[in-house]
Amino acid sequence: MKKELKPTPNFQFLDEIFVQQSVNLLSLNPHKTLITNFAELGNLITEQNTDIPILTTLQETLESIVRTQLQNFPENIFWDFDFLVSSMLRQALTADEGAVPFLKVFGEKMVCLTEMFGNKTEMRFRYVHDFMYGFDWARWVKKEPQKRSHIEPFSLVFFDYLLAKGKELLQRINHGQVISYKLCETGYRNPFTFSREPEDEYRLLTYLAKEQLIPVAAWNWNASPVWNKPFQEMRQQVALQLNIQPQRH
């Protein structure tokens, strides 16, 4: 008797989730407008691994991440996933505990982070950009580069730091102890002095991407994350240069 073949996971299914939600899948890649779709990412994945349990778990993990981002950050603008997917796969294939358990833990932590920082809690951040494009990670590494520069943006170590920081921040918000995270008049929190309304966020980030001032080129499967540039300062300077108005509270 022939062994029954399990169906290969269908990564294109993830593209259909975005279609159902009518999301404009913009990329920050300076050379193209739309993101690499999941059908293409699926081809890159299967070039590196064809183990069905690993592929199935990877697809399920990505589905939970995508759905949670859409639910908690419905106004997000840029949706590049290339480097996140390649990082997940690379880490899974070298994980001591095995690829499938690693991917399950990875997915759980990502979902927790997304729910914690999104629009369903008091945190109310509007975009996943600072996380997905590495601004949060670069700022974290810069505080202790000797210890952290080898830790990558989508590592469980960094996720744990963000989860702890998020819990602390939510406590401070609930006790009225935050100054730099005040709610804007649009109902979102913005730790920056400049406006992050969608048209301003779009102009600022596309300019930074053209100038190679994005810590993690999330649109690039083989990205090399950079932490040792003055990303925060440059972001402030470019906001002034583009005449982006101060944030209104």
N, C-alpha and C positions, 0 to 999 in steps of 0.2 A: 504493500500500500504506500502511496505517496504521502509524504508529510504535508499536512494542510498549511498553506502559507497564510500568515497574518497579513492584512492589508497594510501597506506602507502609510505612515501618518501623512495627512494632507495639510501642508502648511498654507496652501492657498485658501483654506477655510478661514484663516485669520484675516485675509484681505476682505472676505465677504462680511466679517463683523463690522469693519470700517464702512463698507458700502451701505450696510443696513442703517448705520448711524449718520449717513451723509457727511462724513468728515472730509474736509479738504486736506489731503495728506501732503502738506508742504514739507520740503526738506531744507535744511540750512546749508546744504552743499552749494557752494558758490557757482558750480557748473551745471546744476540742474534744478528744476522747480519741484518735482515730486519725489517722494521717498522711494527707496528700493522696496518693491513689494515682497510679501512673504513667500510667494511662489518662487521668486528668484533666490531669496535667502534660504529656502528649503533646498534648492540645488546646491548651494555652497555648503550647507550642513551635511548633506548626504555624500558630498565629495570627501568629507573628513571622517564620517562614521555612518555605518549602515545597520547598526544594532537596533532591532525593532523596539525593545523595551526602552532604550535610551531615547530614541527618536519620539516615541509615543509620550514619554514623560516630558520631553522638551516641548513638544507641541502643547500638551496640557498646561505646562507651566507658563508658556507664552500666552496662551489663551486667558489664563487668570490674570496675568499682568496687563494685557491689552484691555480686557473688560473693566478692570479696576481703574485703570487710568482714564478710560472714557467716562466712567461713572463719577469719579472724584475730581477730574480736571476737564470738564466738558468744553472749556474755552481755550484749551491748549492750542498752540499754533503750529509748532514744528514737531514732527513725529518720527524722526530717524531712529531705527532700531538696529542697524547693521552691527555696530560695535558691541552693543549689549548682547546680541545673540552670539557673536563670535566669542565674547568673553565668557558667557555662560557655558558654552560648549567646551571651550579650552579648559576652564577650571573643573568642569564636571569630569572630563576624561583623565584628569590627573589627581582627582580627589581621593584621599586615603580611604574615605568611607564608601567609595564607589560612586559612579555617575548618577544613578537613579536617586539614592538618598540625598546626594548633594543638591540635585535639581529641585527636589521637593522642599528642602529647607530654603533654598534660594528663592523659590516662588513664594513661600509663606512670608519671608521677611520683606520681599518687595511689595506684596499685597498690604502687609501691615504698615509699611512706610507710606504707601500711596494713600491709604485710608486715613492715616494720622495727619498728613500734611494737606489733604485736599479740602474740598468745599463742604464736607459733611461734618467737620469738627470746628471747634473755635479757631483752629489754625488758619483755615480759609486762604491758602495760597492759590493763585490763579493758574499757574503753569508748572509743568514738570521740567522746564528748560534748565534751571540751575542744577538740578540733579542729573538729568540725562546728558547734558553737555559739559559736566564736570566742574562747574564753578564752585559748588559746595566742597567737592573733593579737593580741588587745588588749594582752597583756603585752609582746609583741614591739614593737608600735607605741609603747607608753609609754616604752620605753628611748630611742628617738630620734624623737620625734613630728614634728620638722621634716622629716626625711627620709622617714618611713614612713607618715604619716597618710593620704596619698593612695593607698596601696597596699592593695588589697582582700584580704579573708580567703582567697579561693581563687585568688590570683594565682600565677603560676609563680615569681615572685621569693620569695614567702613559702614556697612548697613547697621551693625550693632551700635556704633557710635551715633549714627543719626537717630536710631530708635530711642536711645537714652537721651539725646539732646531734645528730641521731640517731646518726650514725656515731661522733661524739665520745663520746656517752653510752655506747654499746655498748662502746667501748674502755675507758672508765673502769670500767664494770661488770665487764668481763673481768679488769681489773687490781685489782679490789676497792677502787676509789677513790671509791665513792659513799656518801654519808651519808644524803641526803634521799630516796633512791629505794630504800630497803631493801624486800625482799620481805615481804609480810604473811603471816600464818599461812595465808591462803587460797591463797597461791602467786602473787599478783599484786603489782605494784609500785604504791605510792601515795605521791606526793610530799607529800601533805597530812597534817596531824596527826590529822585526824578520819577516822572510818570511812567507807569508800565501798562497804560491802556493799550489795547491790541495793536493799533497803528504805530504807536511809539516802540513797543516791544519788537514788532516786525522790523522797523527801520534800524533800530539799534543792533539787534542780533545779526541781521543780514550784513550790516556794515562790518561788525566784528569778525564775522566768518570770512569775508573777503580779505580782511587784514590779518588773517590767521591769529586771531586773538580769542579763540575758543579753546578751552583746555582739553576737551575730548571731542574730536571730530567724529561724532556718533554716526555719521553717514558713511564712514569708511570701515569696512570689515577688518582691515589691518591697521587701524589707527594706532598712533603712539601718543598716549596721553602726556600732556605737558603741565607741570605745576609751577615751574620756576619763572613765570612771567608775572608782571604786576597787573593781573587780570582785573581786580577790583578797581584799581586806580584808573586803568585805561577805560574801563566801562563808564566811570564817572566823567572822564574827560571827553569821551566820544559823545555821551549824552549832551554835554554842553555844546560841543562842536556842531551837533545836529539840531541844536536849539530845541531839545526836548524839554518841555515845561516841568516845573517842580510838581511833585505829587500833591494833589489836593486831598485834605482830610476832612 
